[in-house]
């Protein structure tokens, strides 16, 4: 089972109709880019440190 998401070859949001404002697509980062070969990483955010880890079932848990 591969944990890498399939490549996206289309916009995440539908195309705006002429005259409608277009919303930006949210950035997407694969968990492999964050974790690499590790099972957990520390993420610093606004002075606090969080732990992102992958469980044995392949789920992600973020804790402070």
N, C-alpha and C positions, 0 to 999 in steps of 0.2 A: 504494500500500500504506500503510495507516494504522498508526502505531506506538502509537496510543492503545488500551489494553485495553478490551474491551467492559464496560459497566457490570455490576456484580454485583447481581442482584436476589434472591439466595438466600444463606444462610450458607455460609461456606467449609467448615465442619465439619458433619457430620450432627447432627441434633437429639438430645440426650440422652434416653434413656428415663427414665420416672419412677424416682427413687431413684438414678440414676447421676449422678456429678459432671459438670458441663459445663465443657469446656475453652474458654478464650477463643480467638477467631480471631486470627491474626497480623495486625497492621496491614499494609495494602497501600498503597504509594505508586507512582504511575506514574513512569516515567523522564522523562516530559515535565514533571512537577512538579519534578523535580530539575534537569534540564538546560535546560528552557525552549527557547529557540531556539539555545542554544550547543551545541557539539559536546563540550565538556568542562567540568567544574566541579571545584573543590577542596573537599574535605570535611575538616574538622578533627575528629579523634577522639582523645580522651585525650592531647592534646598533640602528636600526630603529624598530618601533613597527607597526605591521600590524593588521588589524581587519578582521577576517574571520567570515562571518555570513551566516546563512541559511535564505532564503526568505520564504514568506508564500507559494510560489509555489514549494518549495523544491530545489531551485537552490542555488549555493554557490557564494558569492561575497567576493573578497579579496581587501581591500582598505588600503592605507597607511595613 
